[in-house]
Amino acid sequence: MSQRCSSSEQIWTPSVRGDVYQIHLAGKKNVQQGHRFAIVVQSSRLNLSTTVIVPTSTAARPGLHRPEIDWDGTTTYALAEQVTAVPTDNLGRMVGHLLRSDMDRIDEALRMVLALGPAHT
Amino acid sequence: MPATATAAKKATTRKRTYRPRAAAADPATTTAATTKSTAAAKSGRSRAKTAPAKTGPTEPPPSQARKAPPGATSATQINFRADEETRQALDILTQDGTPVSEAIRSAIRLAVWRMKEDQMVRDAEAAMADPADVAEMLQLRADLDSISAR
């Protein structure tokens, strides 16, 4: 996962596939169970009022459908089985962008969860 | 169908399925391929000796594979012994014109995919039996609901 500089954050308003947002949890302290992030998996060309994301968790049990992602030295899991659409305006603060290798593993997990088959057959 | 026509069709199928390209390089290649290689060499039509560059875009010769730069798509040549059942299965997989190599590649990828699916099922069962994971999923659901309701 790579951090994006704060200046570019102001320019890139539409979310891009692979962007990582820190989910703001109202009334809760994120430090308690680690931060929760949302990884955008929706096509970057699809500009809607909602965005399809894969949430992350540091407390989830590892699995093949939950690819491991390193965020600033902390291991977190992308929960492909929890893929969902959320209002774009409520995504929170964008904190970075996933590496291509991380997105490849998330794509593979999504293909398995959604029974889309292997990428090349 | 006349007997001669049937024999000709079988010969065509076998020719497509077992090119003599690999026969000269590896003694482990099937007997059928070696026999065909000899026959082709006698008739002056041996692809393995005269035209390795004509093997098609999906099957680069080993020399090309070795020269591929790091990160580029490369191919590794693997020979295996096909028994009768496998030959029949290959005939089915290639009857629509799919090259043998591509059919085998797809079959291997599909086998790996099935293995991963089985592993995913086991992982999901383990997660379901883990109270901590179930609690985390409930918490996650609440967090996501709070985002949607905002």
Interface residues (C-beta under 8 A of the other chain):
Chain A: I23 L25 A26 Q33 R36 P55 S57 A59 A60 R61 P62 G63 L64 H65 R66 L79 E81 Q82 T84 V86 P87 N90 L91 G92 M112 V113 G117 P118 H120 T121
Chain B: S106 R109 L110 V112 W113 K116 E117 Q119 M120 D123 A124 A126 A127 D130 A132 D133 E136 M137 Q139 L140 R141 D143 L144 S146 I147 S148 R150
